[in-house]
């Protein structure tokens, strides 16, 4: 991440025929905790997912877990992955009970494992359709959600999943069993907002897909030994500072990076890959399509966004030494006919 866009790690010089000028494009790190690369990825993801979403009403619902359970599932990504599914199962059962018939809603779930002070805090932000499709293919709207019942069902489902993943740990089993009595009203499930624009909802849950657990603006102090960050609670209108050692700060930061192949955002119901039917969306912009073998030879001009010709490529894979054999693209003659 620290070497992102560093010219020592490689760059491309391209020529834009439309603007009649050359420009330099540096190589990015594509790291999950890089703010520069993450922002670009999130923007593209939001545009793609907004196009997939149906033009119906949505609710932003947050499913949380008690603090005592955070330590029990600390680092247990298999358990967290199964909890994703439970959020959808609960909402699907609730909608079927309210609608008095089988309906299939759609849900996009984004799991967050951190709180305002980067501590381990597992919760799920969901974008849920207010209704679903019936067997006949008609849309049935469901606008009333009994949240007391949702909290109890979420508590029961979450505890069953956690008990199956903690094994024979006696202390963890006691903590989980105590949750049945300590939370008679269920776990906290709250609706943040409803009837929001599709793009606004998608952007909210996409903020942490490829973004680090803390943004750069929240780092307010660094003296080579300690890092100070600002924490904000917009609901209570409070703000305070937290300080960590450098090792402690980095440890908290990388702890929230999921293992390779873990899907941070998941789609269920009518948005799952198995059942989703692609809509016929017409684009207003005319796109230039290149053959697959030719597309990699182009980069886009930062001014006019048109494809430009690569005239020079520098790679530092061999540490300044000559490569063992000629690689295509390392000579100008490869690109100029």
N, C-alpha and C positions, 0 to 999 in steps of 0.2 A: 504493500500500500504506500509506503514512504517513497518508493521509486516509481510511482505511477506517473506516466507522461515524462519520465526522465529521458532525455535524448541519448544518454549513454546506453540505454537498454533497447534502442532501436527507434527508427522513425522512417517515414515515407515522404518523399517530395513528389507532388502531383501537379499537373497543369490543367487548368480549367479553360476549355476553349470558349465558353460563353463569356467569362469575365476576362479572358486573355491574360491570366496571371498564374504564377506558381504559388503554392502554399505547402506548409509542412504539417504533417499529421503524425503525432507521437503515439507510441504504443501504450495502451492502458493496462492496468494490472488485473482488472476484472475481479477484484477481491470483494467478498461479501461485506467487509467492514470498511470499504473505501467510500467516502461520501460522494466523490465525483462519479465513480462508476455506478454506484447504487442509484443515484438520482436519475441517470439516463435509463437504467433498466426499469425502474418504477414507472417512468413516464410511458415507455413503450408498453409495459404490461397493462397499465390503466386503459390505454387506448384500445388494446386488443380485447380486454375483458368487458369493456363498456359496449363494444360492438356485439358481443355474445349475449348480453343481458336482455331479457324481454322488457317491453315497455309496460310494466305493471308496478304496483306499489310495493315498497320495500321497508323493512324495519332494521335498524342497527341495534342488535342485542348482544350484551356482554355476559358470558358465563364465567364465574369466578370460583375459586376454591379457598377454603379457610387456610390461614397462615400455617397451622400445624401440619397440613398435608404437603406444603411446599418442600420441606426437608425430606419427607418420606419418598417423594418421586424425584428428588434432586438428581439430574442427569439420566433419568430413566426415559429415554426418548421413545422406546417401544410403548410404554404406558401412555405417554403424552399423545402418541399417534393414535392410539385406540380411543382416547378421550375426545379427539376430533369427531369421530363417528358418533359418539354418544350425544353430542350437542344436536346433531341432525335427527337422530332417532327420537329424542325427546320432543322436538318441535313437530315432527311428522305425526307422532301419536296425539299430540295436543290438537293439531289441526283436524285430524280425523274425528276426534271426539266432539269438537265444536261444530264441524260441518255435518256430522251425522252420516258421513259417507267417506269412502276412500278417496283421498286427494293426494297428489304427489307434488309437494312444494319444491322449491329450489333454494339452496343455501351455499354461500361461499364463506369458508371459515379460515381465519388467520390466527394462528397461535402465537401468543406473546409470552416469553418466559422472564421478563424483567419488569421492574417497577421504576419509579421516578429516580431512585438512588442506585439503579443498576443491580439491585439485589434480585435473588431468585424469586420470582412471583409469577406463577403459571395462571394464565387466564386466556380466554378465547373471544375474539371479536368476530361476530358473524353478521353477514348481510342476508336476511331471510325474506323471501317473498311473502306477501300478505295474502296467502291463498295458494292454490295449486291446480293442476289439471286432474280432471276426473277420468274414469275409464273411457267415457265417450269422447274425450279430447277437448271438452269444454273447460273454460277457466272458472273456478269457483273461488270467489274472494272470501277471505277469513280475516276480519279486522279486530276481533275480540280474542285476547289471549289471557287466560286465567293464570296470572303469574304465581299465585300461591301454589297451584298444582304443578307448574313448571319447576319451581324451586325444589319441591319434594321429589319429583321425578328425576331431576338432575342430580340431587344428592344421592338417591338410591343407585342410579346408574353409574355415577362417578366412583362411589365407594366399592361397588362390585368389581369394576375394572381395576382399581388400585389394589384391592385384596388379591386379585389374580396375578399381580406383577411383583408384589413385595416378597413373595416366597415365605420362608419359615422364620423371618425376623420377628422375634417375640415383641420387641419394643414397638416396631412399626404396626404389628397387628393390634396391639393395645390402643395405639393412637387412632387407628382407623375405627375400631369398635367404639371408642369414646365419641366419635363424630355422630353416631346414631342418636345419642342422648344429648349431646351438647348443642345440637342444632335441630331442635324439633320443628322449626319452620322451614327447614331446607337451606341449601346454599344460595348465596346471592346471585340472582339473575335479574338484570335490569335492562330496560329499553332506553337507549340513549336518545334516539330520535327516529321518527317515521316520516314516510313520504318525502324522502330526500331525493335529489337528482342522482341518477345512476353513476355519473362520473365522480360526484363528490363522495359517494359511498365507497366506490372502488378505490379512490385515492386514499381514503382514510385507512382502509385495511392494508393497502399496499405500501404504506410508509416504511414499514420495517421488514419488507421482503428481503431487500438487499442492502438495507441501511444498518449501520451499527446501533447498538443499544442506546447510544447517546450522540447527539449532534454536536458539532464543533462549537456552536454559539453558547452551549451550556458549560463549557470549560472556561472558567473565569480566572484561574490561577495555576501557575506551575513554577516551582523554584528548584528544579532538578531533583528534588527528593519527594515532594508531595504534590498531588493534583487536587485542585478544588473545583467542584462543580456546583451549579445552582439547581435546586429542585423547586418545582412549582406545582401547586395544587389549585387549578383554576376554579374548581367548585367552591373551595373554602377561601379562595383568594389569599393564599399564603405562599411565601417563598422563603427558602432557607438554603444554607450552604452545607455541603458535605465534603470532607477532606479524606484522601486515601494516600497511602504510599504509592510510588510508581508501580511496584510489583503488584500491590493489591488492586490498583486500578486496572492494570492490564489483565490480571487474573479474572476480575469481575467481567471485563469486556468480552474476552474470548470464551468465557463459560457459556455464553448464549449463542455461540455459533453451532448450529445443529450438525450432526454427522453427514457425510456425503451421501446424497441420494434421498435425504429426508425432505418431504414436501411441506414447506412452511404454510402454503395456502392450498386448500383442498376444496373440491367441488362435489356437491351431493345433490341427489334428487334429479330434477330436470336439467341440471347443469353438469351432471357427471358425464364422463366421456362415453360411457356405454349407452346412455339414453338421450344425450343431447342431439337435437336435430339442427343442423346448421341453417341459419336464416339466409334468405336471399337479400344481402345488403349491397346496395349499389354505392360505389364510392364517387364522390363529387370531383376528386382529383384524378387526373390522368397520370398513370404510372408508366414509367419506362421499364420494360422487362428485358433482362439479359439472359442469355443461355447460362445454365448452371456452371459450365466450365469457364465462362467469361466473366461471371459476376465477381469473382474474387480479384479480378484485375483492376477494379474500380474502387475509388473512394469518393466521397461526396464533398463538394465545395462548401465551406462554411458560410459563404455569402448567399449564393443562389441555389444551393442544395442540389445542384445537378451533378451527375456522375463525371468524374475527372480522370484523366489518364495518369497512371503512375509512371514517372520518369526516372526515379531513383529509389532504391530500397537499401536501408542499412540495418543489419542484424548483428547482435553481439553474442551469438550462441557459442562461438569458439574462443571467446576471451581475447580477441585481437590476433589470434593465430590464423593462418590460412585454413580454410575448411578442407577436410580429407578428400572431398570430391566436389565437383561443380554442382551447385544447387540452383534450380531455376529461379530466376528473380533477383539474383545477386549481381547481375551484370545489366548495364543499360541496354545492351544489344538484345536481351531477352524481351524487352518491352517495346523497343523501337524497331519497326519493320524496315 
